[in-house]
Amino acid sequence: MSEDISRLMDGEVGGVEDHAAWHALRQRQGMLTWTCYHAIGDVLRGEVGATRDLSADVAKRLAAEPTVLAPHAPAPPRPAAWAWAVAATLAAVAVVGWTAWSLVDATPAGLARVAAAGSMRSSEIGPTTVSTDYLLAHQEYAPSAILQGVGPYLRDVAVTREVRP
Amino acid sequence: MRGIPPALARRAASWLAPAALAVVLAAPAAHAEDAMQWLLRAAAAARSMNYVGTIVYQIGTHVESSRIAHIIDGGRQFEKLTNLDGPARELIRTRGEVRCYYPDAKLVRVEPRTFRNVFPSLSGEQRDTLSRYYDFEVVGDDRVSGRPAEVVVFRPRDGLRYGHRFWSDSETGLLLKARVVNEAGAGVEQFAFTDIKLGIPADPALVAPSWPVTPPDWRVIEGTPHDLAVEDTGWVVTRVPPGFSKIMEGYRKLHGRPDPVAHLVYSDGLVSVSVFVEPAASARAPAGLVHQGGLNVYSVRRGDHLVTVMGETPGATVRQIANSVEHR
């Protein structure tokens, strides 16, 4: 399990939601491992002070919100700005991954955010993140775009499921 | 050759010539040029060929199919991408702009964007990087979409990059299939044509949107034109991974963000990594790592700024870059 989580942290696990690493995160031990790895990373980066154990809270919240981890889950009604951000995320699967990550962010800012989140749904913390703005800007300089034309846009267009203006 | 009939000697020479060529291609000293020639040929084909086809994009067990059309009309490139699975999405690339149609939301997003010619401007330094950090090899022949294809691989020599396997059309050089593999050799992401027609007439109907250019009752979100100002941003990556060098730096205005975002691009000649820095006040993203297929994105806070690093590299690479971003 630790190995799965380590791979997850290194981005080597696919966006496949039934991967063992995602299952590991739904268990308390998995969350502890995850948080621990994050804390180690923070200490290595000199971002000390991130010592609060979030894993129990986070595991409880994840367990209470199974739909958040389901790909292509229908989004509850939201303001337009937020909705566009969802449309602009890389993909529904990426939203799932991002949500899980942001919840256990162990940086001081992340801790403060989660603490402040209190009554927020986890989905409100997560998906307003990696936007098409960044993706489009990046792809202008991605050599693969030169080889494949709009091919890399498949990442955005083909798998963007939710749009709510 | 004494004692061997001249005709047979000539035959032997013609058999040996390809073998000799193969030896030359395999020589390490020739790798950088071979890799460059392959990339330039594929890039030229992608810019100049008319084609329509079905392209399949695969991440893990997730598969999506799209129709793609690309024509050259009046010296300009036009491209249309329509997905075939899930809610309809359509992307039209015309003169310096990309229009994304979301019919279920009655939404058009217009981006005044174009593609930069990264490969032809590769510096000598980047050519060296290609051969120093990747082993380039022409693996052999295969078929893709019913067409003969040449298979080449770029094998990374360290854990900071993914491996790439490309299938290019033997006749034209056009990329027919591309696979990104991780250090374990497992596929991370794959694009492949499942059918393709090459060398078709440049019919504008092939790349016309399925809706009016701007449908009257749709919402339009327009990006800011001329949004990139190339300048020194003051932001630096102190621990740039080996082989990567900066190819662009500037500020850009992005939709929904009041403040300009600093954008730095690093490349190892085959892939690129973008560094975005925005004031935390306008930042909407928490810190963390997310990835889709071969694209990893890592965000981290730096004081009152949010740093987001995005690239076609393993997670470790974008993390290292993100964690070493500082302001001079």
Interface residues (C-beta under 8 A of the other chain):
Chain A: M9 D10 G11 E12 G14 G15 V16 H19 R45 H72 A81 W84 A85 A87 L90 A91 V93 A94 G97 W98 W101 S102 D105 T107 A109 G110 R113 I125 G126 T128 T129 V130 S131 T132 D133 Y134 L135 L136 A137 H138 Q139 E140 Y141 A142 P143 S144 A145 I146 L147 Q148 G149 V150 G151 Y153 L154 R155 D156 V157 A158 V159 T160 R161 V163 R164 P165
Chain B: L39 A42 A43 A46 R47 I55 Y57 I59 G60 T61 H62 E64 S65 S66 I68 H70 Q77 E79 L81 N83 D85 G86 P87 R89 E90 L91 R93 V98 C100 Y102 D104 A105 K106 L107 R109 E111 R113 T114 F115 R116 N117 V118 F119 F166 L175 A178 N182 V188 F191 R219 I221 G223 I247 M248 R252 L254 H255 G256 R257 H263 V265 S267 G269 L270 V271 S272 S274 F276 R284 A285 P286 A287 G288 L289 V290 H291 Q292 G293 L295 N296 V297 Y298 S299 V300 R301 T308 M310 G311 E312 P314 G315 A316 V318 N323
